[in-house]
Amino acid sequence: MKLTAEPIRNTFAKNVKEYRSVLKYSQEILAEKAKLSVQTIKDIEGCRRWISDSSLTKLAKALNISEYQLLLPEKQNVDKKHKKSVEKSLLFLKERLKGIIDDQIEITINTSDFS
């Protein structure tokens, strides 16, 4: 079974839109508060763009929530199959990010002069 980040992206997009709606923010207001472009907000909510960790932090701060809340499905609306799929995707993403970080640390160690 091939794992993808698609369930996470869909959950993330839905959560950004829902939290924005709760605060009665337009996409323009959220973009301004998060210091992101309006097009970026539109692309996120339309599932056309994934964001960097710094943009995730900016969005969460603008929405007055923790970053992880944007990645977790809303408990009342999630069936077990979807939840399991999101959990698997999160674990896949965690391992992939860990590998990238490990690679970057190794490159830094091998190319730096620490003497």
QUIGINOR-V838025 format. One record per residue. N is the residue number from 0. RES is the residue in three letters. OMEGA is omega in radians with two decimals (* if undefined). D_FIRST is the distance of its C-alpha to the first C-alpha in whole Angstrom. Layout:
N_RES_OMEGA_D_FIRST / N_RES_OMEGA_D_FIRST
This chain:
0_MET_3.14_0 / 1_LYS_3.12_4 / 2_LEU_3.08_6 / 3_THR_3.12_10 / 4_ALA_-3.08_13 / 5_GLU_3.11_14 / 6_PRO_3.11_15 / 7_ILE_3.14_17 / 8_ARG_3.13_19 / 9_ASN_3.11_19 / 10_THR_3.13_20 / 11_PHE_-3.13_22 / 12_ALA_-3.14_24 / 13_LYS_-3.12_25 / 14_ASN_3.11_26 / 15_VAL_-3.13_29 / 16_LYS_-3.12_30 / 17_GLU_3.12_31 / 18_TYR_3.10_32 / 19_ARG_-3.14_34 / 20_SER_3.12_35 / 21_VAL_3.14_37 / 22_LEU_-3.12_39 / 23_LYS_3.07_40 / 24_TYR_2.93_39 / 25_SER_3.07_39 / 26_GLN_-3.14_36 / 27_GLU_3.13_39 / 28_ILE_3.13_41 / 29_LEU_3.13_37 / 30_ALA_3.14_37 / 31_GLU_-3.11_40 / 32_LYS_-3.12_40 / 33_ALA_-3.09_37 / 34_LYS_3.06_38 / 35_LEU_3.12_36 / 36_SER_3.08_36 / 37_VAL_3.13_36 / 38_GLN_3.09_34 / 39_THR_3.11_31 / 40_ILE_3.12_32 / 41_LYS_3.14_31 / 42_ASP_3.10_28 / 43_ILE_-3.11_26 / 44_GLU_3.10_27 / 45_GLY_-3.14_26 / 46_CYS_3.14_23 / 47_ARG_-3.08_24 / 48_ARG_2.95_24 / 49_TRP_-3.04_23 / 50_ILE_3.10_25 / 51_SER_3.12_27 / 52_ASP_3.13_27 / 53_SER_3.08_31 / 54_SER_3.07_31 / 55_LEU_3.13_28 / 56_THR_3.12_31 / 57_LYS_3.13_34 / 58_LEU_-3.13_32 / 59_ALA_3.14_32 / 60_LYS_3.13_36 / 61_ALA_-3.14_37 / 62_LEU_3.12_35 / 63_ASN_3.12_37 / 64_ILE_3.04_33 / 65_SER_-3.10_31 / 66_GLU_-3.06_28 / 67_TYR_-3.12_26 / 68_GLN_3.11_27 / 69_LEU_-3.08_26 / 70_LEU_-3.10_22 / 71_LEU_3.10_22 / 72_PRO_3.08_22 / 73_GLU_-3.00_25 / 74_LYS_-3.07_25 / 75_GLN_-3.04_27 / 76_ASN_-3.02_25 / 77_VAL_3.02_21 / 78_ASP_-3.04_20 / 79_LYS_-3.12_18 / 80_LYS_3.14_14 / 81_HIS_-3.14_15 / 82_LYS_3.13_16 / 83_LYS_3.12_13 / 84_SER_3.12_11 / 85_VAL_3.12_14 / 86_GLU_3.12_14 / 87_LYS_3.13_11 / 88_SER_3.10_12 / 89_LEU_3.10_15 / 90_LEU_3.09_14 / 91_PHE_3.13_12 / 92_LEU_3.12_15 / 93_LYS_-3.13_18 / 94_GLU_3.13_16 / 95_ARG_3.11_16 / 96_LEU_3.11_20 / 97_LYS_3.12_21 / 98_GLY_3.13_20 / 99_ILE_3.13_22 / 100_ILE_3.11_25 / 101_ASP_3.12_25 / 102_ASP_-3.13_26 / 103_GLN_3.10_28 / 104_ILE_3.13_30 / 105_GLU_3.10_30 / 106_ILE_-3.14_32 / 107_THR_3.13_34 / 108_ILE_-3.08_35 / 109_ASN_-3.09_36 / 110_THR_-3.10_37 / 111_SER_3.07_40 / 112_ASP_-3.08_43 / 113_PHE_-3.11_44 / 114_SER_*_47
